[in-house]
Amino acid sequence: MAQYMVSINLPESIDNNFVSLIPDQRVYVDTLIAKGTILSYSLSVDRTKLWIIFSCQNEKEVAKYLNRFPIAEYLEYEIIELLFHNSPEMVFPAISLN
């Protein structure tokens, strides 16, 4: 699997329709995180930028997931293939107490 960073510009002003889509967006993102498709998901404090790290076969697969976002019609994004993405989760495996 390759890793991709997606840099997303969110609308500066949001309407009621956008706000109504946020719960569905959160559920979809949480599902992709649980599957390991999304490795990280970060929002800027001013809520105008979103950064996502995907683990996918190719850029086309990343775009497929992005286009399924409930808020997709509001997004402008750039997909960048990464050479690597380090995080504590990738260095130290989770400890199981079982």
Buried (B, 14 or more C-beta within 10 A) or exposed (E): EBBBBBEBEBEEEBEEEBEEBEEEBEEBBEEBBEEEBBBEBEEEEEEEEBEBBBBBEEBEBBBEBBEEBBBEEBBEBEBEEEEEBEEEEEEEEEEEEE
